[in-house]
Amino acid sequence: MKSICLFSILLFILSCNAPTAKDTLKFTKENYIGEWPFSVNEIEIYCSGSKEIYARTADGKVYALNGSAKGASHNDSSVSDVEEIWLDDTKYDGLKISYGDFITQGLTICENK
């Protein structure tokens, strides 16, 4: 009986931490309304911690999108620099295309956790 109880508790804890479809938002260049800011054709946005917003690409690379995520992952070699996939804005020399919408959408995931 004791082992069943411990197994149930462990299963509950693991299920709380396992990502689900509602914990991520998937975006594709093809379906995105507006100017696509990334050099990859699709990304998955998710929230970690309280307000850290990350993007995961189809190849599994993870990028910190907001300041909270960049600070939290500063020394984490598994998180890549978003500059690798962030496109220049061809209309304005020296500027990048904004990805603020992706951060905003990611924050809705944080709020719904």
N, C-alpha and C positions, 0 to 999 in steps of 0.2 A: 504494500500500500504506500509506504514511504517513497519507494522508487518511482511509482506512478505519479505521485504528487510532485516530486522533484523534476521528473520528465515534463510534466504539464507546465510547470513554471518556466523551465528552460525553453520550451516550445513557444510560450507566450512572449518571452523576452526576445527571442530571435525573430518572431513575426512582427514585432514592433519596429525592428531595425531594418527589415527587408524592404527594399524599394518596390513600389507597386506602380502601375500605370498612372494612378492619380498623383503620384509624387513627381512626375516628370511631364514636360510638355515637349512635343516633337514639332520642329519647324523644318520646312523644305524651301529651297530657293524658288521652286516652281509654284508653290502655293502662297508664298509670302507676299503680302500687299505692301508695297514700298520698295525702297532700295535695299537690296540684300547686302549686308556688311561683311560677309565672310567668303573666303576662297573655297570653302567646302560647300557641297550642295544640300546638306542637312545637318541639323544639330538637335540635341536633346538637352533641354534646360532642366536643372534641378536645384533644390535648396538643401543646404547642409547646415547644421548648427542652427542658429537662430535667424540669420539673414545673409548667409553666404550663398551667392548664386554662381553656379558652375555650368559650363557647357561641355557636353560629351559629343565627339564626332563619331562617324560610322566606324572609324578605325580604332576606336576605344580611347583616344587621347582626351584628356580632361583639361579644360581651361578655366581659370578664375575670371569671372566677368566684373564683379563689383569690388569696391575697396575692402569690404569685409572679407571676401573670399581671398583676395590677393594678400591681405595681412595674415589670414589664418594659414595660408599655404605657402608663405614666403620661403620656408626651408624644406618644402615637400617636393622632392624631385619627380613625383608622379604627376604633378600639376604643371602643365606647359604654359608658356607665355602666350597670351591671346594675340600678341603682335604677329605671331606666326601665321594666323589665318585672317587677321583684320585687314580689310581692304582700304586703300586710299580713296578719297573722294575726288573724282575726276573733275568736278566743277570748281573745287577750291584747292589750290595748290598748298600742299603741306598739311592738309586736314584729312581725317579718316571719316568713313561713313559711320554714323551713330548706330550703336547697338543698344541704346537705352530702352527700347521697347522690350527687348529680351530680358533685361534686368527687371523691369516693371512686371512682366509676366511671371518671372521667377519669384518675385516677392509675394505674389498671390499664392504660390505654392507654400511658402513659409507661413503665411497667415492661416492657411487651411490645415496645417499639420496638427 
